[in-house]
């Protein structure tokens, strides 16, 4: 008797590589093919699908039907973010829909975020699930983060303890390391774009979000991007961005250093009565040394943070890897750090000298998961 194995193998190969698109209009044909596969050579295969499972209606790529229970959770200049339920994958997601407004040109933000999803994958960077367009325009779906952004957290609880700050700093640097290794500059690092997400068991996980202003470290011709003036928050913008100069990894590190300063003190490093004076403060490096505000910080911590916010790029750490290396050289970066806010007598915002404190809201930075 002829061995049916080779013939069976050939049949199954043809079946698995078959284009099923023609059968969407006739669901019964799919079931017949599966039945034939089971009978041939006693092939087990998947269970026979019901008509509902292969009905042509279920093949419609309807985002309205897929993403249900949409509720707005934040709104920015270029996009609105909704919480939604993905009925196909059965999970809660964040859906970011970009505005159809030619004056805003939100398409650039959409393209930047779409491209970042393909290049940056890391636990400390928000995960993007899908990027597409429909009749309403461009949209992106991403993981839904339960928690608060850094701006909300500091305003609610006050400055971070040293122990909590060390964890936050480590996660944040990891996020920028992944971003830069993916060939991108974030260029919008600010408190509202850093989420403190609640994980199982109550652990905190830092997530960098909103890559709408991200740009390649080098373009196809090998040229770096240049600053485009004030695009985000002036409190967390580098001098080179304001001046339209060349940007690099140190640009993101400068903005992160401003956040670190603010998280430890409750006050922004650069303050002024108007935007012009604030710009000059960035350009001239007019900032009170962190050690003067918090003299009881662990040795080296104040200088480490201040190195990030030098107005000269050459005086900053030159990469996130270099910043992490210097971070790990300090004793306060050890995992068994047991210091607390009380032991260090870190002041709350009301204890900081009035001349240094700036608790005004940033109207351009609403507390949200993404911009």
ABEGO torsion letter per residue (X at the ends): XBBAAAAAAAAAAAAAABBAAAAAABAAAAAAAAAAAAABGGBAEBBBBBAAAABAAAABBBAAAABBGBBBABBBAABBBBBBBBAAAGBBBBBBBBBBBAAAGAAAAAAAAAAAAAABBBAABBBBABBBBBAAEBBBBBBBBBEBBAAAAAAAAEBBBAAAAAAAAAAAAAAAAAAAAAGBBAGABBAAABBBBBBBGGBBBBBBBGAAABBBABBAAGBBBBBAEBABBAAABBAAAAAGBBBBAAAAAAAAAAAAAAAAAGBBABBBABAAAAAAAAAAGBBBBAAAABAABBBGAAAAAAAAABABAAABBABAAAAAAAAAABAAABAABABBAAAAGBBBAAABBAAABBABBBAABBBBABX
